[in-house]
Amino acid sequence: MEPKRPFSSLNWDTTPELVKRYIEHLEKTHVMLVDKVESVEKRIEQLEHQLKQNSQNSNKPPSSDSPFKKPKKETKKNKRKRGGQKGHKGHQQQMLEPTDTKIVLPTLCDCGKYDFDSNTLTPYYTHQHMELPKIQMDVTHFVLHKAKCNCCGKTVRAEVPGEYLSGYGPRLTAMVAELSGSHGASRQTVQDFLQSVLNVPISIGGIQRIIDRTSDALKPVYDEIGQQVRKAEVNHIDETSWFQSGKLCWLWTMVNHTVAFFMVHPNRSQKAFEQLIEDWKGILVSDNYGTYVNWVNSRQTCLAHYIRKAKALVERKDKSISSFGKNIRNQLQRLCHWANVPPSDEQWTEFYSEFLLLLLLFEEADDDAGKLARSLLREMDSLWVFLEENGVDPTNNRAERALRFGVIWRKRSNGTQSDKGNRWIERILSVKQTCRIKDLSVFPILVNAINSYFKEQQPDLGWLST
């Protein structure tokens, strides 16, 4: 940068040589300091940007948000009252099949009389009262006998029937598995519950053996879920960190509108991805992790990830970057809304031209706006597959919701301690999330699988096809 001196060339020529050298030194120092200040300011802005990152403007999970920096909600002048709004369809308590019915007759009229016309007596309302009965466990003692054979004199001992060998029936076993798996209760919590509510003393080791048996019982169900998920035309895939004995692993999920499949793998890699999908060749819905980006078939990239990145740019001090972020965010949100109401040809032409022009204007920018623009240009073929293919969502929320319980489990228990624990996690999460998708209760599925396991039979898998 050429220095702008506040004097003429004649003045400079008449300046003593020593003064010239000193001035040139000051000019070089000034240029160096200006460059350094610009570099430091840019670095400060980047650091401030990182400090402001949260689940709303980055890929960070909501659990990482600081409780002291929650975004302020915009207050509306005409704020609605809490609760159901006018015209909202109410959700009343479900009426269950009664175990007892009591008839309640009117007793006293406002006029002070007790005489009522029996011909007008009709029911007008049913009040439902529920109570938990005193739980009395069914405890069966198998008294095993032994006797000597009259022929050979050998002592023969009776054996416990195979389906009763574990000591805990299918329903009690399923309840322990439900508490430990579907609700993520610790072994100690399950132990306390069994003692307090059911008056059943049990050791931590006994609970672990019940869980191990349940895991074995769920294997056929888990394998069937895996087969069905790989037959689907569209699948959402995502992964999150997991730990086995403190070592970093990864919990993968493959989800669609009928089933959810989970897998714990030591790596986050192409090899792990291939092990998850096996021979599946359908439409992939995912974020822009490199392994997914290289998918050879059709892919819908998660627009929610790009919207959050655009929101982060809106908060930048640079007006150009902020304006680009705002425009991109609006365009992507508009695109997402078309998942419910597809655009007309005119709307699409207008959107496409504006969107493409915006990206091309910032494609060469050497900043975060340029990075986002180039990323979107690379993903152009994957941004609106949901408009062309039925059953495709514009975001990967389906997979992220399926992983959420696994994330909570990881934070609470720090993962698992063995490969056997990983298999339990895979199977119970697959059953739990598949039941959630199908709006089914987990407990009856567990009871059937465990009962079939004790009887060495194949469990009922028909519910997976409904």
C-alpha positions, 0 to 999 in steps of 0.5 A, a space after each residue: 500500500 502506497 503511503 499518502 503523505 501530506 506534503 508535496 514531492 518538493 518538500 520530500 526532496 528537501 527533507 534530510 536523509 535521516 528524517 526520510 528514513 525515520 518517516 519511511 520506518 513509521 510508514 512501514 510500521 503503520 501499514 504493518 499495524 493496520 494489517 495486524 489490527 484487521 487480522 485481529 478484528 477478523 479473528 475476534 469476530 470469528 471467536 465471538 461467532 463461535 461463542 454465540 453458536 447454539 442449537 438454533 444457528 449451528 449443528 450443536 445439540 439442544 442439550 449443549 445450550 447454556 441455561 443462562 443464554 436462552 433466546 428471548 421469545 418475542 412477546 405478542 401484543 394479543 397473546 393467546 391465553 394458555 390452554 386449548 383455544 376456541 374451536 380446538 378439539 378436546 382430548 378427554 380421558 379415555 373410558 376403560 372397560 369397568 371391573 365394577 359398576 355402581 348405579 348412583 340415583 338422585 337423592 334430594 330435589 331442590 324443592 326438598 322432596 325425595 319422590 322421583 318418577 321411576 319412568 324418567 330415570 335415565 343415565 346422563 353421565 359416567 364418572 370413571 374412578 381408577 385405582 391400582 389394586 394391591 399387587 399380589 405376586 404369583 409365586 410358584 414353588 417347584 419342589 424338585 424330588 429325587 429317587 432311586 431307580 429300582 432297576 439300576 439303583 441310580 438316583 434320578 433328580 427332577 428338573 425344572 421345566 425349561 420355560 420356568 428355569 429363569 425364575 422370572 416369568 415373561 411379564 415380570 421380565 418384560 417389566 424389568 426390560 421396559 423400565 431398564 430399556 424403554 425408560 432408561 432406568 438404572 439397575 439401582 432404580 429398577 431394584 428399588 422399584 421392584 422392592 418398593 412397589 412389588 415387594 420383590 427383592 432382587 440383586 443387581 446381577 439378577 436384573 442384568 441377567 433378565 436384561 441379557 435374556 430379553 436382549 436374546 429374545 429380541 434378536 429375531 425382532 431386531 433382525 426383522 426390523 433390519 430386513 424391513 428397513 432395508 426394503 424401504 424406498 426412502 430412509 433417513 440416516 444419522 449417527 451420534 457419538 457413543 461410548 463403550 468403556 470410555 472408548 469413542 464409538 458411534 450409534 447409527 440409525 436408519 429410519 423411515 415411516 414404518 420402522 427404526 433400526 439402530 447399530 453401534 459401531 466402533 467407527 464413523 466411516 464409510 465401512 460402518 455406513 455400508 454395514 448399516 445399509 448392506 444392499 439397500 439402494 434407495 433414496 437417502 435423507 441425511 445431513 452433509 457428512 462426507 460419507 452421505 454426500 458420496 451416496 451414488 443414488 438419489 439423496 435429499 440433504 437436510 435443509 434444517 442444517 443449512 437454515 441453521 447455518 444461515 441463521 448464524 450468518 444473520 448474526 454477523 457484524 458484516 452487513 454483506 454476510 448478514 444480508 446474505 444469511 437472511 436472504 438464504 434463510 428466507 429462501 430455504 424456509 420457503 422451500 421447506 414450506 413447499 413440502 406441504 403445498 407444492 409451488 406453481 410453475 411461476 413460483 418455482 421459476 421465480 424462486 430458482 432464479 433468485 436463489 441461483 443468482 444469490 449463490 452465484 453472487 457470493 460464490 467467489 467470496 472469501 468468507 463464511 458467506 462464500 463457504 455456504 454459497 459454494 456448499 449449497 451449489 455443490 448440493 443443488 441436486 439434493 436440495 429439492 428431491 422431496 418435491 420430485 419424489 413421494 415420501 421424501 421429507 425436506 429435513 432429517 428430523 425423523 432420524 434426529 428424533 429417533 436418536 434423541 433418546 439414545 443421546 439422553 441415555 449416553 449422557 446419563 449412563 456414559 454408554 455401555 461397558 461391553 459388546 453385549 451391552 451394545 447389542 442390548 442398546 441396538 435391539 431395545 432402541 429399535 423396538 422402542 422407536 419402531 413402536 413409537 412410529 407405529 403408535 404401539 405399546 412396547 410392553 406387549 411386544 416384550 412379553 410376546 418375545 420373552 414368552 416365545 424365547 422361554 418356549 423356544 418358539 419364534 415370536 410374533 412378527 406380524 405387528 411389524 407389517 401393519 
